[in-house]
Amino acid sequence: MGRALRARAQGRHTDKLGEALAALDPDLLDYADGFIFGSVWTGPDLPFEDRMLVAITALAATGQTAQLGNYLHGALQDGIPPARIKEALKMLVVYVGFPTAITALATFDAVAAKYATSED
């Protein structure tokens, strides 16, 4: 179940991302699939789409733009409406500040533009 949820969250590049984690340390991929996407992401009280929005805003709020981009790809590939994602990122202005929100929105726009013109 963990690997399938990781693939859904990270989109079609999940294999490359998994290989990158395993290259750093094989345990990291096990942690991701077993704990993060095996335990944290499988609770019954929060739907997958909401979990994606939490992950996206948390990554954006902490300035993790590389991982944010991966999750944005996954969210758009999974069919989460772009307007919903953008609206969540706009809320960062109030809670973490303008510069962080602008960076997150720029990352979103760059990723979303790929889906407006192509599939990769």
C-alpha positions, -999 to 999 in steps of 0.1 A, spaced: 0 0 0 28 24 9 45 23 -25 12 28 -43 4 59 -22 39 72 -28 34 67 -65 1 85 -64 15 114 -44 47 118 -64 33 111 -99 49 94 -128 85 102 -116 81 82 -84 106 55 -96 133 82 -101 125 97 -67 126 63 -50 160 55 -66 173 88 -54 162 81 -18 177 45 -20 209 59 -34 213 81 -3 205 52 20 183 21 12 165 26 46 151 59 34 130 43 7 117 18 33 109 46 57 90 65 29 70 34 18 65 19 53 61 48 76 52 79 56 30 64 29 23 32 49 12 47 82 9 85 80 -9 86 47 -34 58 53 -55 71 82 -92 68 77 -102 103 86 -85 124 59 -90 118 22 -60 115 -1 -67 149 -18 -67 167 16 -35 149 26 -19 162 -7 -30 197 1 -15 194 36 18 181 22 19 207 -5 13 236 19 38 222 45 65 218 19 58 253 6 58 268 40 91 253 49 107 263 16 112 228 3 107 238 -34 122 207 -50 99 183 -31 71 208 -35 75 205 -73 73 167 -70 41 168 -50 26 194 -73 32 171 -103 16 142 -84 -14 163 -74 -20 175 -109 -15 140 -124 -40 127 -98 -66 152 -109 -66 177 -80 -80 209 -95 -52 235 -101 -74 262 -87 -78 244 -54 -40 240 -51 -34 276 -60 -59 288 -35 -42 268 -7 -9 283 -16 -23 318 -17 -32 313 20 5 311 29 7 349 25 -12 352 58 5 324 77 41 323 66 46 355 47 46 370 13 81 358 1 74 322 9 39 324 -7 54 340 -39 81 313 -42 54 286 -37 31 302 -63 60 306 -88 68 269 -83 31 260 -88 29 282 -120 60 265 -135 46 230 -128 11 239 -139 24 254 -171 38 220 -181 3 205 -179 -12 233 -199 12 225 -228 23 189 -225 21 157 -205 56 158 -190 
